[in-house]
Amino acid sequence: MPTPMTRRYWACCLVMAVAMPVALGSQVPGATLVGRVVQKGDTSHAVRGAQIILGADDRHVVTDSSGSYLFGGIPAGVHHMVVRALGFRPVEFSVALHEGLQSLEDIQLDVAPGVQELAPVAIAAPAASKVSYRLVDFERRRQTGRGHYLDDTQIRQSGASRLSDLMRGMRGVTEHCAGSGCTIQMVRARPGCDPDYIVDGRMDNMFGSSTPIRDIVALEVYTGPSDVPGEFAGKSAGCGVVVIWTRASPDKK
């Protein structure tokens, strides 16, 4: 079991920590931890898919393609955190978080002993199938004609830089902007009724709307209860549903 001295060593030598308390734009309960995970000695090398784990209850978030993460809803106080990534040594550190504030924690990971990065090998072969198995249901729902659907090619061609830009102009979708930013709302929804966000099959109303556009490979938008498929129906279906499929989620066989 790590001693206090060991924990201080990890925090000092393996973690580049910068505390930047900033008031959050919206009233999110608890504190928020944000930052990037990169390879030690080569900070341009982002570590994708790293887990940032909260020691108190083992909740965790995963870094995106740029190595960035956002961990919200953490109770205020001093917390023990663990960072793990395939091929890297785990890192442990402690951080003091404050209610309603955002703290920045950039993390550097050492490559694990014995891990060797191989040179890329180019393989040229015809694809067996152009269908992504986990998007079969996306394609099935698209055939119904209910809702709005965008695939990877359409998303790239749109030139959108944010998810809200991607949905702007869709029939039945509007955008409300205030001092804290802009949010998407369905025209048929009552004021203040935000849509549900489902990311890779899981409800994520806290961070779904901030999913980086470069990580999205397919998008489904349902503007009201008459459009929402049965698998996504719920108490708040009247507010609309936004279904996001990302590159990070594994393909189901």
Secondary structure, DSSP 8 states (H G I E B T S, - for coil): ---HHHHHHHHHHTEEE----EE-SS--SSEEEEEEEEETTEEEEE-TT-EEEETTT--EEE--TTSEEEEEEE-SEEEEEEEE-TTB--EEEEEEE-TTEEEEEEEEE-B-TT-------------S-S--GGGHHHHHHHTT--SEEEEHHHHHHHT-SSHHHHHTT-TTEEEEEETTEEEEEETTS-TT---EEEETTEE-TTTGGG--GGGEEEEEEE-STTTS-GGG--TTGGG-EEEEEESSS----
